Amino acid sequence: MHIIAIDGGGTKTDAVLADREGNILKKETGGPSVWRNVGMEKSVKEVFSLIEKVKEEKEVSLFCITLAGIEEEEKGKKSAFVENLRREGIRGEILIESDQKAAFRAGTEEKDGVVVICGTGAVACGWRGPGVVRASGWGYLADEGGAFYTGIEGFRAVQKSFDKREKETKLKDMLCKEWEVSSPEEINRIIYSDFRKNVPFISSLVGMAGDRGDEVSKKILKKGAKEIALSAKTVINELGFTQEEFSLVTAGGMFNSERFTSFFEEEIAAFSPGARIAPSGEPVKGAVKLAIERIKSL
């Protein structure tokens, strides 16, 4: 008997086939599967497609699916998602969990602590016994500190640099080179052609430019780090971890930036010196852990 674990985000979705000891036998990666962004139909199709790719005619007893934003949506959508997968022919137990729990468990063996995710979106979540506290994670129009937030700030900085409202920035040169353009009008044309893809892409350039010392990009990174640190501090305070040692797991592409990570860690260290900050592993491996724990509980 085998497990299929899936971790779905706003940019990509990972799926793995594993045995009951947690050994990964096959992995596939697909596109985004967050239904808030792509809709229920596309989300289900993406997950089902990846299940078919990793299954390899193995007998699967449990499917553990962790999706970004699932805890912030109406609870009825969980059952609707399961029903849609059943219609596609999926048999066996389907366990729907949050991406937050998967990311946390991918970075620690502890069950109490805090996770901060800064991928396309951003959220902080913590657990202490039966208590769960969450801050941020409200989608494109919020999710302060995440790649969409950072990408928008980067886009604004580039256009301000073009029309002299902002000083010159390496970010403008980097974006023009990547997109092979030379004018703000061309940048507008590209970014609005597929903003869900192009805005987060700009955030990666902000991270690189900031790490290379670009002052405009550093300012953006510091602002974003302060925002997500505020979410983390809110969760830490609500769970009573402020004066204690606890695990704080970080996940998501924004933490690939050394400057962003440094700004974030400075904020947390000043507020809660007992936080043991560590990067998450692959969230999909956290989903595997959750699946194994579910099997053992039966």
N, C-alpha and C positions, 0 to 999 in steps of 0.2 A: 504494500500500500504506500502511496506517495502523497506529497503535499504540493500544491501550487500556491505560491505567494505572489501578490501583485501590489506594487506601490505606485499610485497614480498621482501625478502632479500637473501643474499648469504648463510645463514645457515638455516633459517626457513621462513615459510610463515604463517601469521595469517589471518583468515577470520572471520567476524562477521555478524550476521543478526541483524538489528536494525530497530526500528520504526522511524517515521519522527521527533520524539522529541529527538532522539539520545539514547534511552534506548536500551541496548544490550540484545538481546533475546537468542542468542546462539553464541558460539565461537568454532572454530576448528583450529588446528595447523597442518601444513604439512611440507614438506621438502623445499629445496631451489627452487626459481623460477626466478632467475636472468638469462635472456636468454644469456647474455654475457658468463656466466659460464656453463649453462646446455643446451643451445640451445633453439631455438624457440619452437620446438615440445614439449619438456619436460616441458618448462615453461608454455605453454598453458594447457597442461594436468594437471599439478599440480594445477593451478588456477581453472580450470574447476572442478576438483575433489573436491576441497574445497567448491566451490559454491554449488555443489550437496549435500554436507554434511550439510551445514548450512541452505539451502533453506527451507527444511521441507514443501514443497508444498505451500509455501506462494507466493502471487503475489508480485513480485519485480519490482519496477519502475526504479530503478537506481543502477548500479554497479559502485562503485568507486574503481579503482585498482591503487595502488601506488607501483611502482617497483624501486628497487635500480638500478642506472645507466641509467634510461630511458631518462634523460635529456642530457646525454652525447652521446647517440647513434644517429644514423641517424633517422630523424623525420619520415621517411617512415615506420620504424619498429612499430611505434605506430598503424598506420592504419592496418598493417599486423597482429599485435596481435589481434586487434578487429575483423578483418575478420576471423581469425582462431577460435575465440570464437563463432562467428556467425555460423560457420560451425558445431560447437559442439551443436548448438541449443539454444544459449543464446539470449534471447529477452529482450527488454528494453534498455534504454540509458546506454552506457558504457563510463564512464569518466576515462581517463588515466591521472594520476598525478605523480609527482616525490615523492619519499620517503622522500626527504628533506622537502618539504612543509608539508607533513603529520606529520613528527616528530616535526617540529616547532609548528604547530597548536595544537599538543597534549600537548605542554608545556606552551602555552600562549594563551590569547584571542586576542593579538595584531596581526596585519597583517604586520607590519614593524619590522625588527630585523634580527638576525642571528641565524642559527642553525649549530651545529657541530656534525657530526655523526661519531662515531668510533665503528663500528661493525666489521664484517668481512673485509669490506673496510673502507675507510675514505673520508670524503668530508666536506667542509664548504660552506654554501650558505646563502645569505642575500637578503632581499627585502627592498626597500624604494620607496614607491609610485609605479610607473611603472617600476622602475629599479630593475634588478636582477643581482647579481654578484656571481660567483661560483669559487672555487679553489679546486684542487685535484679531486678525484673521478674517476680515470682513470683505475681502475681494479687492478688485482693481482700484476702486475709488477710495479705499482706505489702505490697509496693509503697509503702514508707514515703515520704511526701512528696507523693504523688499526690493527685488530687481525691477518691478514695474514702477514703483515709487522713484527709485534711483535713476532709472532710465528716463523718466519724464523730466526729472531735475537736470539730467545731462543734456537732453534735447533742448530744454529751455536755455541752458547755458551756452550751447553752440549757437543757437539762433540769436541770442543776445550779443554774442561775440561778433557775429556777422554785422548786426546793425548798430554796433558800438555802445550798447547798453551794459555790456560786460567786457572786462579786459580779455586780452588774447589768452587762449587756452590750448594746451596740447590736444585736448579732447576734440577740438574742431578739426585739426589736421588729421588725427587718427580716424575720425569718422569719414571725412572726405576721402581718405585713402581707401578705407574698407569698402565704401559704396561707390568709389570711382566717380565722385561728383566734385563740383567746385562752387556751388551756389546754395543759398538757403532754400530757394524754390525747388531745387532738385532733391534736397533732403526732405522737404515737406512731402513731395510726391511719393518718395519711397516709404517714409514712415507711416503715412496714412493709407498706403496700399495694403498693409498688413500690420497694424499697430500691435496686435497681440504677440507677434513674433519679433518685430523690430524694436519695440521699446525695451524689452528685457535685454536684447542684444547690446543696446547702448550702455546698459548698466555694466556690462563686462568691460567695456572700454573705459568707463569712469573708474572702475577698480584698477585697471592697468595704469591709467594716467596718474591716478592718485598715488599709487605705489612708486611711480617714477618722479614724484615730487611736484606735480602740477597743482598749483594752489587752488584753482577753481574746483578741481575734482576732489581734492582733499576736503574742501569745505562741504561739498555734497556728501561725501562719505561720513564725515563727522556728524552732520545733521541726521543722516539716516541711522547711524549707530546710536545716537542719543535717543531717537524715536523707539527703536526696537529694545534698547536698554530700559526705557521707561516701561514698556510692556513687561519685560522680564522682572523689573523691580516691583511692579504691581503684584505679580504672581508670587514672588518671593515673600513679600510682606504679608499677603493674604494667607499664605500657608504657614507663616511663623518661622521661616528659615533664616531670617535676617541675622541672627546672632549664632547660628549653628553651622556645622559643616554639612554640606549636601552636594550631590552631583548636579551639575548644570551642563547639559549636552547641547552643542551647537550643530546646526545642520543647514545646508543650502548653499548655493553658489556665491552669495555675497561674502561668505566667510573665506572665500578663496583670496580675497584682497587682504594683504597684511595690514594695511592702514585701517580698513574697516574693522578688522578683528581686534587690532590694538585699541582703537577708540572704544569699542564695545567693552573689552575686558577692563579698561581703565574705569569706565562707568560702574561696572559691576563690583570691582574690587573696592571702590570707595564706599559703596552702599552695603555690600555683604562680603566681608573678607573671608568667610568660611566657604564660599562657593568654589568647588573643585571643577573648573571649566575644562571640558574635554570635547574634541570633535566627535561627531557621530560616525559610525561606519555607514555602509550602504543601507538606507532605510528598508529596502526590500528584505534584507537579512533580519531586521527587527521584526518584520512581518512573519518570517519563518519561525522566529522564537515564539511569537504570539500563537501561531498555529500549533506548535508542539505543546505549549502550555495548555491549549484548549483540548488537545487529544488526551493529555495526561489527566485532565480534570474529569473526563467522562468515565 
